[in-house]
Amino acid sequence: MASATQPPRQTPVAAAKKPRLRAEEREQQILHGAIRYFSEKGFAGHTRELSQRLGITQPLLYRYFKSKQDLIDKVYLHVFMGRWQPQWVTLLQDRAVPLAERLVRFYREYARATYQPEWIRIYMFAGLESSGLNRRYLQLLKKELLIPCCLELRDYCGVREDAPVSEQEIEFYWTLHDGLFYTAIRETIYQSPMEVDFDDKVRYAVDNFLAGARAVYPRLIQEQHDAARARVPARRPAGGRA
C-alpha cells in the first residue's frame, strides 16, 4: 500500500500524433518544400536531406515522386510553366493599345509572377548545373514572347516584312528582356538594394528601348535583305559565259 506521503502516480499521456495528410496535401507539401530546398542547395541537393527537413521518410517522398528527376521536373512545371500566363500573348498582340503600354503592363505583371527569390535562385542553379530546365524555358519564351514581340516591333517601326522573324531580330529584343531580368539578379543574387521602384524602371527601359528601335530596327531588317541578296549568285547570260 502506498505511503500517504508519496505523490500519486501520474498516468502517462500519449504523445499527440500529427494528423495524416491527404495524398494531394502531402504531394503539395513535398513539392513546396522541394522548391525551397532546391532554391538554397541547387539540384545537387539530396532527397534524404529534403525528407529530413520535411519530417518525413525518404521512402514516403518516393511514394509521391518516382525519382529525384521526377521531383525536379515537377518543380520546373510549378515554378516556371505554372507562372507563365497564356493571356500575356493576347495582351502583347492587342494593337488597339500602344505598344509601350502593352510592354510596360506585361513586364510589371511578369516580374510579379517570376522575379521572386526562389524563382531567380532556381533559374540560376539550373543554368550553372546544366540541368536543361533553362533551355526548355527559353524555348517557351522564344515562342510565346520573343517572336510575337518582334512582329509587334515590325508594326511599330513601320516595317513591312513577311519573312519569318530572324535570329538578329530576336537578339535585338533580348536587350530589353535581359536588362529587366538583370535588375532582378542584382536585387536577389547580389543583394543590391534598388533605390528606384521597379515599375518605374520598367517604364524607363521600355521607353528607351522603343526610342532606339525606331532608328535601329528598320536598318536591321534592311541589312538582312542586303545580306540575303549578296548570297544569291548572279545569273549567267543565256548562251554565253559571264
Residue pairs with C-beta under 8 A, 6 or more apart in sequence:
21 29
23 64
26 60
26 64
27 64
29 54
30 54
30 56
30 61
30 64
30 65
30 71
31 71
31 74
31 75
31 78
33 50
33 53
33 54
34 50
34 71
34 74
34 75
35 75
35 78
35 79
35 118
35 122
36 118
37 45
37 49
37 50
37 53
38 45
38 72
38 75
38 122
38 125
39 117
39 118
39 121
39 122
39 125
40 121
41 49
42 125
42 128
42 129
43 72
43 125
43 126
43 129
43 131
44 129
47 58
47 61
47 62
47 68
47 71
48 58
50 61
51 57
51 58
51 60
51 61
54 61
61 71
65 71
65 74
72 131
72 133
75 122
76 126
76 133
76 136
76 137
79 118
79 119
79 122
80 119
80 123
80 133
80 136
80 137
80 140
81 137
81 140
83 113
83 114
83 119
84 113
84 140
84 144
85 109
85 113
86 144
88 106
88 109
88 110
88 144
88 145
89 144
89 145
89 148
91 102
91 105
91 106
92 102
92 103
92 106
92 145
92 148
92 149
92 152
93 148
93 151
93 152
94 102
95 152
95 155
99 152
99 153
99 155
99 156
99 210
100 206
100 207
100 210
102 152
103 149
103 176
103 206
103 209
103 210
104 202
104 203
104 206
107 180
107 202
107 205
107 206
108 198
108 199
108 202
111 180
111 184
111 198
111 202
115 181
115 183
115 184
115 188
115 198
117 188
120 184
120 185
120 188
120 189
121 188
121 189
123 133
123 134
123 137
124 185
124 189
125 131
126 132
126 133
126 134
127 134
141 177
142 170
145 177
146 165
146 170
146 173
146 174
146 177
147 165
147 170
149 173
150 165
150 169
150 170
150 172
150 173
151 165
153 159
153 169
153 172
153 173
153 213
153 217
154 160
154 161
154 217
154 221
156 210
156 213
156 214
157 213
157 214
157 217
157 218
158 218
159 217
159 218
159 221
161 221
166 224
168 220
168 223
168 224
169 217
169 220
169 221
172 213
172 216
172 217
172 220
175 209
176 205
176 206
176 209
179 205
180 201
180 202
180 205
183 194
183 198
183 201
186 192
186 194
187 193
187 194
194 201
234 242
236 242
